Amino acid sequence: MKATISKSCMGDRNCNKLCPEVFEYNEDQLLSIVKFDEIPKHLEAVVRRAAAECGADAITIEE
């Protein structure tokens, strides 16, 4: 599974709070970034939750 964050990220950092192992906030760009090219299996469920809860619908998941 892969996850990406688009430029529509509002920077509310909800994904960072849910899963800091995968998401990191970039202070220069004022948006979150994904730390992995491929999401580790044990973190897939929480990444899906972060995508579902993203207010800007900025997180895209590719299976």
C-alpha positions as CSV (number, residue, x, y, z in Angstrom):
1,M,0.0,0.0,0.0
2,K,1.2,3.5,-0.8
3,A,-0.1,6.8,0.6
4,T,0.4,10.3,-0.7
5,I,-0.6,13.8,0.5
6,S,-1.7,16.4,-2.0
7,K,-1.2,20.1,-1.9
8,S,-4.8,20.5,-0.6
9,C,-3.4,19.5,2.9
10,M,-4.7,22.1,5.4
11,G,-1.9,21.4,7.9
12,D,-4.2,20.5,10.8
13,R,-1.8,17.7,11.6
14,N,-4.5,15.1,12.4
15,C,-2.7,12.4,10.5
16,N,0.5,13.3,12.4
17,K,-1.3,12.8,15.7
18,L,-2.9,9.5,14.5
19,C,0.2,8.0,13.1
20,P,3.5,9.8,13.7
21,E,5.4,6.7,12.5
22,V,4.1,7.4,8.9
23,F,3.2,11.1,8.7
24,E,5.5,14.1,9.5
25,Y,4.7,17.8,9.4
26,N,6.9,19.9,7.1
27,E,7.2,23.3,8.7
28,D,8.7,24.8,5.5
29,Q,5.9,23.6,3.2
30,L,3.2,23.9,5.9
31,L,1.8,20.4,5.1
32,S,2.2,16.8,6.1
33,I,4.4,14.4,4.3
34,V,4.5,10.6,4.1
35,K,7.8,9.1,5.4
36,F,7.6,5.8,3.5
37,D,7.3,4.8,-0.2
38,E,5.5,1.6,1.0
39,I,3.4,1.7,4.1
40,P,4.4,-1.1,6.6
41,K,1.6,-3.7,6.9
42,H,1.1,-3.2,10.6
43,L,0.4,0.5,10.0
44,E,-2.0,0.2,7.1
45,A,-5.2,0.3,9.2
46,V,-4.3,3.6,11.0
47,V,-3.2,5.1,7.6
48,R,-6.6,4.3,6.2
49,R,-8.2,5.9,9.2
50,A,-6.1,9.0,8.8
51,A,-7.2,9.2,5.1
52,A,-10.8,8.8,6.1
53,E,-10.6,11.5,8.8
54,C,-8.7,14.0,6.6
55,G,-10.8,17.1,6.4
56,A,-9.2,18.2,3.1
57,D,-9.4,14.7,1.6
58,A,-5.6,15.2,0.9
59,I,-4.5,11.7,1.6
60,T,-4.7,9.2,-1.3
61,I,-4.2,5.5,-0.8
62,E,-3.1,3.1,-3.6
63,E,-3.4,-0.6,-2.9
